[in-house]
Amino acid sequence: MLLVKELSVKGERIFITGGAGFIGSRLGRALTALGAEVTVYDNLHPQVHGDNPDINFPMRLIKGDIRDREFLAQAIHDVLPTVVIHLAAETGTGQSADEPSRYCDVNVVGTGYLIEILRAMQCPLRRFILAATRAVYGEGAYIDAMGRMVIAPPRKTEAMARGLFDITDEQGKPLTAIATPENMPPAPGSVYGSTKLMQEYLIQQTPAPWEYIILRLQNVYGPGQSLRNPYTGVLSIFCQQALAGKTLNIYEDGAIIRDFVFVDDVVSAFVSACQVATANGEVINIGTGHRASIADAAQLILTKLELTDQNYNITGEFRAGDIRHALADISLAQNFLQWSPKMSFENGIQALVDWAKSEEGINAG
Ligand SMILES: NC(=O)c1ccc[n+]([C@@H]2O[C@H](COP(=O)([O-])OP(=O)(O)OC[C@H]3O[C@@H](n4cnc5c(N)ncnc54)[C@H](O)[C@@H]3O)[C@@H](O)[C@H]2O)c1
């Protein structure tokens, strides 16, 4: 076991792009509580925050767009950050197929601007931490009948139209999903995943004086995830729909698998990434290593809301590009960050449901 967590964040000037969002706002609070001076740079994207956002947190907020190069440069020169945590992004997998240029602009070009501005800064940054994603793996790791690890090929639309959702090899033989390690060659299946992979490449391939750590997050859920953004956060969307009395429509046969990780566990992974002494240049999965099917997750939400499973419907419909199975191998996170998730799925869903109910009450009142 490596000895890590040697650096204190007390007094560090931490600049969080996208820090008004779901993960960033909780992370900013946690770092502030540890004595860091946190500045949030965020354009308060209406898709996430609505038209009249009511932002209330102890961090300094600079409202600006990652694509506004001059304004971003001004903000960074004003703050002179010692740590940058880059979260600002367009995050909708389905939406990215319809708006590839916007996704490239924000996720790729925006990251390019950020790196160029930081390179021109007089006092060097200590560390750059990127919020990356499991979407870079596409279908991720599988094993074949011989026990060999393989990258699963993308699913064929014709097969899915016939209700064949599970992954097979090119000959149609079944493959078995396993936890995906970080050294699996990336094979994103969406524009979103490709732009997020490009962020990783920009950080890895631009010579710079700072250390970097890339955290590939699985599906993050919990209180604070936008209930109005229809493009991300399946569990928040389910909560919002269930509270509105709608039926939850579940794609495929309900057996899509995700590794849902609670937001506060993700926050503690980022805090560790600020504190560790020895993870420079590492790409690290952040998940739980536990599988949950979408149908089971929906059922749990309905149970916690005291609704019945008549409120959900497995439709057999599918979306091209959807990943069948996502599960993280989290051994590197345990080694490099001395991190492991603490929240059980059941308690995490309870926290999400309680929060969604209180938000619904506020909006209704
Ligand atoms: N939530 C997840 O399940 C998940 C999973 C994997 C990776 N990630 C990554 O984590 C990061 C944060 O995700 P989140 O769930 O907190 O999303 P979020 O949408 O809640 O937060 C993103 C924030 O970025 C801001 N933003 C968007 N476009 C911007 C722009 N052009 N300029 C400045 N700010 C902009 C938004 O206003 C928002 O506050 C993203 O980079 C995302 O790709 C999230």
The ligand as a Tripos MOL2 file, in Angstrom:
@<TRIPOS>MOLECULE
LIG
   44    48     1     0     0
SMALL
NO_CHARGES

@<TRIPOS>ATOM
      1 N1        -22.7090   13.1220  -12.9970 N.am      1 LIG1
      2 C1        -22.1710   12.0440  -13.5210 C.2       1 LIG1
      3 O1        -22.7370   10.9430  -13.4580 O.2       1 LIG1
      4 C2        -20.8340   12.1020  -14.2090 C.ar      1 LIG1
      5 C3        -20.2540   10.9060  -14.6440 C.ar      1 LIG1
      6 C4        -19.0400   10.9550  -15.2970 C.ar      1 LIG1
      7 C5        -18.3870   12.1770  -15.4820 C.ar      1 LIG1
      8 N2        -18.9760   13.3210  -15.0570 N.ar      1 LIG1
      9 C6        -18.2810   14.5960  -15.3200 C.3       1 LIG1
     10 O2        -18.2690   15.3640  -14.1360 O.3       1 LIG1
     11 C7        -18.3690   16.7490  -14.4590 C.3       1 LIG1
     12 C8        -19.4520   17.4160  -13.6500 C.3       1 LIG1
     13 O3        -20.6800   16.7550  -13.8850 O.3       1 LIG1
     14 P1        -21.9970   17.1070  -13.0670 P.3       1 LIG1
     15 O4        -22.7800   15.8540  -12.9870 O.co2     1 LIG1
     16 O5        -21.6840   17.8780  -11.8370 O.co2     1 LIG1
     17 O6        -22.7300   18.0230  -14.1430 O.3       1 LIG1
     18 P2        -23.5710   19.3720  -13.9570 P.3       1 LIG1
     19 O7        -24.2200   19.6080  -15.2690 O.co2     1 LIG1
     20 O8        -24.3980   19.3580  -12.7390 O.co2     1 LIG1
     21 O9        -22.4050   20.4390  -13.7460 O.3       1 LIG1
     22 C9        -21.6660   20.9600  -14.8020 C.3       1 LIG1
     23 C10       -21.5010   22.4420  -14.5430 C.3       1 LIG1
     24 O10       -20.7620   22.9820  -15.6510 O.3       1 LIG1
     25 C11       -21.3540   24.2040  -16.0030 C.3       1 LIG1
     26 N3        -21.0870   24.4560  -17.4180 N.ar      1 LIG1
     27 C12       -21.6170   23.8120  -18.5020 C.ar      1 LIG1
     28 N4        -21.1640   24.3520  -19.6180 N.ar      1 LIG1
     29 C13       -20.3170   25.3570  -19.2590 C.ar      1 LIG1
     30 C14       -19.5590   26.3070  -19.9730 C.ar      1 LIG1
     31 N5        -19.6170   26.3610  -21.3060 N.pl3     1 LIG1
     32 N6        -18.7900   27.1740  -19.2860 N.ar      1 LIG1
     33 C15       -18.7670   27.1650  -17.9330 C.ar      1 LIG1
     34 N7        -19.4840   26.2980  -17.1900 N.ar      1 LIG1
     35 C16       -20.2550   25.4130  -17.8560 C.ar      1 LIG1
     36 C17       -22.8480   24.0430  -15.7330 C.3       1 LIG1
     37 O11       -23.5000   25.2830  -15.5340 O.3       1 LIG1
     38 C18       -22.8310   23.1850  -14.4800 C.3       1 LIG1
     39 O12       -22.9020   23.9650  -13.3090 O.3       1 LIG1
     40 C19       -18.5510   16.8180  -15.9750 C.3       1 LIG1
     41 O13       -17.3010   17.0970  -16.5620 O.3       1 LIG1
     42 C20       -18.9970   15.4290  -16.3620 C.3       1 LIG1
     43 O14       -18.5800   15.0930  -17.6740 O.3       1 LIG1
     44 C21       -20.1880   13.3140  -14.4220 C.ar      1 LIG1
@<TRIPOS>BOND
     1     1     2 1
     2     2     3 2
     3     2     4 1
     4     4     5 ar
     5     4    44 ar
     6     5     6 ar
     7     6     7 ar
     8     7     8 ar
     9     8     9 1
    10     8    44 ar
    11     9    10 1
    12     9    42 1
    13    10    11 1
    14    11    12 1
    15    11    40 1
    16    12    13 1
    17    13    14 1
    18    14    15 2
    19    14    16 1
    20    14    17 1
    21    17    18 1
    22    18    19 2
    23    18    20 1
    24    18    21 1
    25    21    22 1
    26    22    23 1
    27    23    24 1
    28    23    38 1
    29    24    25 1
    30    25    26 1
    31    25    36 1
    32    26    27 ar
    33    26    35 ar
    34    27    28 ar
    35    28    29 ar
    36    29    30 ar
    37    29    35 ar
    38    30    31 1
    39    30    32 ar
    40    32    33 ar
    41    33    34 ar
    42    34    35 ar
    43    36    37 1
    44    36    38 1
    45    38    39 1
    46    40    41 1
    47    40    42 1
    48    42    43 1
@<TRIPOS>SUBSTRUCTURE
     1 LIG1         1 GROUP 0 **** ****
